[in-house]
Amino acid sequence: MTRRPSRVSSEERRAQILRAATKLFARQGFKGTTTREIADQVGVEETILFRLFPSKRELYWTVIDEKRRGTSGLKPLESQLTSETNERKMFTTIAEGILERNTKDSTLTRLLLFSGLEEHELSERFFQTYIAEYYETLAGYVRRRIQQGAYRNVDPLLAARAFLGMVFNYFLVQELFAGRHHKFDIKKVSETLTDIWLNGMQKK
């Protein structure tokens, strides 16, 4: 007696499509990936894909949203900024956390880069939903330290972007160019970048 193949639930099929889409979008970008490729990866017709995701843009955003939900978001940053530890240790820990998370899984960063480079409308949505709040949270801390007289009177948001920019730039250079040639200890990198930033921010 011939055995019929077991049916796949819509939830499981959705998960399969998201896994395939995540892999392809992170490797080829939004414009470089077709829904046909994604469907082929899963082994289904495109019509099945569009039953679960109304459009390619909706699928792309769902990939980003699912990936973001798998991270701890702002919690590590907020936790550190309200801790009682000294600032050098605090900022070192923040930098370490960012580098360790991105080194472990660079998918979200790759999706962000493709979004920005391709300049489609989801890039602004991506930034405003997930990135801007990170800068604003750190800028709020910088603003308080300026008011307390501990930091130089600079633009808080620009200062926040400078710190996070150093950290992300290090990761991007390692990820895209130098990773196979130069290996640095993440803790040492975090301490060095923190010292550079604090030496420029703290009043003498």
Salt bridges, closest charged atoms under 4 A:
ASP40 OD1 - ARG36 NH1 3.04
GLU45 OE1 - ARG36 NH2 3.93
GLU46 OE1 - ARG36 NH2 3.40
ASP65 OD2 - ARG69 NE 3.13
GLU66 OE2 - ARG14 NH2 3.95
GLU87 OE2 - ARG145 NE 2.80
GLU96 OE2 - LYS187 NZ 3.91
ASP105 OD2 - LYS67 NZ 2.67
GLU118 OE1 - HIS120 NE2 3.58
GLU121 OE2 - ARG57 NE 2.25
GLU133 OE2 - ARG68 NH2 3.32
GLU175 OE2 - ARG110 NH2 3.06
GLU191 OE2 - LYS187 NZ 3.71
ASP195 OD1 - ARG88 NE 2.73
